[in-house]
Amino acid sequence: MKHFTTLKKHAVKVGLVAVTMASGPALAEGANSAAITAAISSGKSMLETTTGGLIALGAIVFGVGMVVGLLKRG
């Protein structure tokens, strides 16, 4: 009977901790969703800028290489 009383006394604490831990992510999700959405859109913008820059840099290097190659022949 002593074990049952001890178990009953601690079961309330364990249950409270379990409920708190289960509801924690749900509360944090609502608070952080705006920040996550802003970070994703910022990342997409940076990716587009970087991709465009690399394509432009490749085109410039290719063009300069062609001009240098034509000047060496002539």
C-alpha positions as CSV (number, residue, x, y, z in Angstrom):
1,M,0.0,0.0,0.0
2,K,2.9,2.3,0.7
3,H,4.1,2.0,-2.9
4,F,0.7,2.8,-4.2
5,T,0.5,6.0,-2.2
6,T,4.0,7.0,-3.4
7,L,3.0,6.3,-7.0
8,K,-0.2,8.3,-6.7
9,K,1.6,11.2,-5.2
10,H,4.2,11.3,-8.0
11,A,1.8,10.5,-10.8
12,V,0.3,14.0,-10.6
13,K,3.7,15.6,-11.0
14,V,4.6,13.3,-13.9
15,G,1.3,13.9,-15.6
16,L,1.7,17.7,-15.3
17,V,5.2,17.6,-16.7
18,A,4.0,15.4,-19.6
19,V,1.2,17.8,-20.4
20,T,3.5,20.8,-20.2
21,M,6.1,19.2,-22.5
22,A,3.4,18.1,-25.0
23,S,1.9,21.6,-25.3
24,G,5.2,23.4,-25.4
25,P,5.9,22.9,-29.1
26,A,2.4,23.8,-30.0
27,L,2.8,27.2,-28.3
28,A,6.2,27.8,-29.8
29,E,5.0,26.9,-33.3
30,G,2.5,29.8,-33.4
31,A,5.1,32.3,-32.1
32,N,7.8,31.3,-34.4
33,S,5.9,30.7,-37.6
34,A,6.2,34.4,-38.7
35,A,9.9,34.3,-38.2
36,I,10.3,31.1,-40.0
37,T,8.3,32.4,-43.0
38,A,10.4,35.5,-43.1
39,A,13.6,33.5,-43.0
40,I,12.4,31.3,-45.9
41,S,11.4,34.2,-48.1
42,S,14.7,35.9,-47.3
43,G,16.6,32.7,-48.3
44,K,14.7,32.4,-51.5
45,S,15.6,36.0,-52.4
46,M,19.2,35.4,-51.6
47,L,19.2,32.2,-53.7
48,E,17.8,34.0,-56.7
49,T,20.3,36.8,-56.4
50,T,23.2,34.4,-56.0
51,T,22.1,32.3,-59.0
52,G,21.7,35.3,-61.2
53,G,25.1,36.7,-60.1
54,L,26.9,33.4,-60.9
55,I,25.2,33.1,-64.3
56,A,26.3,36.7,-65.1
57,L,29.8,36.1,-63.9
58,G,30.1,33.0,-66.0
59,A,28.9,34.9,-69.1
60,I,31.4,37.7,-68.5
61,V,34.3,35.3,-68.0
62,F,33.3,33.4,-71.2
63,G,33.0,36.6,-73.2
64,V,36.4,37.9,-72.0
65,G,37.9,34.5,-72.7
66,M,36.6,34.7,-76.3
67,V,37.8,38.2,-76.8
68,V,41.3,37.3,-75.5
69,G,41.4,34.2,-77.7
70,L,40.4,36.2,-80.8
71,L,43.0,38.9,-80.0
72,K,45.8,36.3,-79.7
73,R,45.0,34.9,-83.1
74,G,44.8,38.1,-84.9
